[in-house]
Amino acid sequence: MTTTAPTAPGAGRQRSDRYKWVALSNTTLGVLIVTINMSILLIALPDIFRGIDIDPLAASNISYLLWLIMGYLVVTAVLVVSFGRIGDMYGRTRMYNLGFAVFTFFSILLAVTWLQGDAGALWLIIMRVLQGIGGALLLANSTAILTDAFPTHQRGLALGINSIAAIAGSFIGLVIGGVLAPISWHLVFVVSVPIGVFGTVWAYFKLKEAGERHAARIDWWGNITFAVGLVAVLMGITYGIQPYGGHVMGWTSPMVLGLLIGGIVVLGIFAVIETKVAEPMFHLSLFRIRAFTAGNIASLLAALGRGGLQFILIIWLQGIWLPQHGYDYESTPLWAGIYMVPLTIGFLVAGPISGVLSDRHGARAYATIGMVGAAVSFLLLKFLPVDFAYWGFAIILAVNGLSMGLFSSPNRAAIMNSVPPRQRGAAAGMTSTFQNAATVLSIGIFFSMLILGLSSSLPQALRGGLLAHGVPADAAQRISELPPVSTLFASLLGYNPMQTLLGPQILAQVGPAQAQYLTGRSFFPSLISGPFGDGLTFALVFAAACCVVAAFASLLRGGKYAYQEPAAVGATGDVVDGAPVAQAAVTAPERTPAAVGASSDGYGNGAGNGTAVSGRVLQGRVLGPDATPTPAVLTLVDRAGRQAGRALSDDDGHFRLEPPTPGDFLVIATPQGSDGSVAPRATQVSVSTVPVDLDLVLDRRAAGRS
């Protein structure tokens, strides 16, 4: 046994306690500003396009509109995995600091935009993409920094606050955009500058490298194929909701099909490459860890439902409900954000609470109940009339926010607790990729469903309504044949849809009274309510189905993984038999152990068939550095240093130990049959009268040690 130099009692803990809250506050600020910028343009786009003198609803300008909305999301989805991997190699804090600086620099360039017309639109799109690079650096490393800073038993709280800030930011951005854009559209970008400058300086002086760094080679072929494949798929989705030829959408377009099919093929090549290279950017082996796989599946599906909900609610409120209740179209973007506040409140309330509770009791129950609650809230929205009473709508939004908050914190903590310290950056990037890609995917899916619902009945309803109010037959026919996506974009952007569709010439032909009625607050909402309801039903049922599948994934996530960065036990920083000691705060089981026999192998471990033993059981798996099952000898040591049990893991890495009494024990996993490159690992665990599940992931031996 070796020791390190002693430190003053409690000094290290005090420094650690202070630092972890600094890390939480700074990373939460970083994540909040990144996610606010994901949605702030949705409300501000009309003022931005007026500022650069472009009509976003013109057919030739739809691509500008889509790329201003989607470009930022696409680049963050593509780059977070690579940036997380780079953070593992060169320092997560260093990459995070760089992200704050890059984000702030391009926020300044966006704020000072002076160009007009097509040049102005292209400038904004390019600067938004480059701003997204900074956002990707922040998102990829913030979760890993928090996981490094907080002990296992507090990660649910920390990651809960951080992830809820991320989710809430996407809704807070709607309100901020609605308030600032009418004053000056430049302020939509200016607001990020002082926050970015403050966050950059604060992070540079206060954050420190608390995690493992290891030298590795950049997986260039993996990075290239992943970027090309994912960009192609996301571009295919972006262009799929645009009209093509005589079709209301572009899913049959050769370009869209080529992008989607080609992107999937390239991603398949990427998966093959990742199994061949020594240092992959995307650790596919992590998917052998059930908690990691189930958590990411649930996260992707939850993000899919949540992303679609945001767009559905904005269109519902801005295009129908708010005009029907006396709001001018120009003011609907701001009020849509305000009326969605119950959703944000639900997130903010449930997130930290569920994080604390999951630290004590495990993630499975809270994540599962959260997804079930979200599914129920989607179905309740389905049964609301299009012209609903607000109190009912607000209650359902609050239930959805509470449910998503109940799910998000435990799920994120469970994912990050399941991975080895050296792979936390890559794991956080993978999780962010699933969430961001799901947001882009949700736009394609939910817009498609709404367009399908509208295209089946809107043309006839629109033609009949226009003819009844004096619009010439040829004009009514032409307008009714326009793609429904134009109507959706008009509603999304807060434009007066009928004024946009009819134009000044047709309005002049029908006379002042009819023109006033056609462009008023009742004609269009009444006209679109029925067709919109058809598309709304499809979308909400799909969102509910996503949440149900996510609930099953959460339910089946298996045992509670408690992998943590090695930490000293005791004031001297002991190392047992060359194995670093890690604290494992496992407080409750998440799966029921099978009954085992009463016979013993001589070390107090059941080895036969017969009567069931008590619940005082420690069981799990031993995994190697690449997360594959590893044969090992498991030794249980009590507080007095006596051996209290011993077992061998089987071919699948499973082991089982039965401590003789409740209490604190040291579990030492010593790899068998290796070439000496894999180090033993010791983990401290508390055992009571209930079974404890614990998976041990071994690290490679440090260079120079044998």
PyMOL commands that set and color helices and strands:
alter all, ss='L'
color gray80, all
select helices_A, chain A and resi 11-51+59-90+92-111+117-149+152-180+187-190+192-206+220-240+254-276+284-288+290-324+329-339+341-361+364-383+390-417+421-468+473-480+484-493+497-510+512-518+523-555
alter helices_A, ss='H'
color red, helices_A
select strands_A, chain A and resi 581-584+618-623+632-637+643-648+654-657+663-671+681-687+692-693+696-697
alter strands_A, ss='S'
color yellow, strands_A
deselect
rebuild
show_as cartoon
